């Protein structure tokens, strides 16, 4: 909707994890290196944690994209940890291409073991990737630990990547999972971006999207407001900036102003909450009125643009009809 107005070729702040938009900080590079070295070095267990929206899934997709290109890695990618132990093994087997329907737990374990060992003999790597691993039950984590008993003197035959929120660390610290914790070879934690990284993150996404001048579209004071409300969480930065571009487009503004960021933050309940009362009620009513005016103006503008396009199409069609009639008369 706003791309042509701001000379953009694509949406710069999509929430879906796109490896082409990876913004590498020192912490992200360290985490990606740990994941990669864990797989390539046959370390067995690698754990990555981070708060919601710090970019864990994006790092995973970058890693899997790189491993897929090499051609010697097969992986099962699990993103739903709310399964029973049997369902977990069925999902892993199915994702690896092993027939899993109608098989019991013992049969699945045997087939997965044969698959991993056969690949190892051919110098091929097998990986189980568990996203949202903080949802895994203690029973499934124990099943995962037992799977890593497949090993040689040189290293583990099956590589396990556990990625999740900080609650995963708490689970691994529990006495019941101490055996699993001792087998973790590499561990990384993602932190939110700082203010300078937030600026670099926004500018890079705008450049990749085709913006001719990112610093004009998002001036320094606007980026400062984005950082204040998002606290450097990439997912929140994307949400705020995407909605800010829509709002600025609706007001026909050449750049995003800090007050637009503040409006978006209030809409999404980011930052300090306003205490209830007359002042809060007045502010809410004012915000709703402003939002309604903006949407009405945007709707009117879109209708006008649509009418112009329809008029152009009609004129073009009439011109083609006239040309065709002229050619018929000449004949």
Helices and strands as residue ranges (DSSP letters): G 19-21, H 26-40, E 45-50, H 56-70, E 73-78, H 85-95, H 105-121, E 125-130, G 133-135, H 138-147, E 158-164, H 167-172, G 175-177, H 178-182, E 184-190, H 195-208, H 214-217, H 220-230, H 234-250, H 258-267, H 278-330
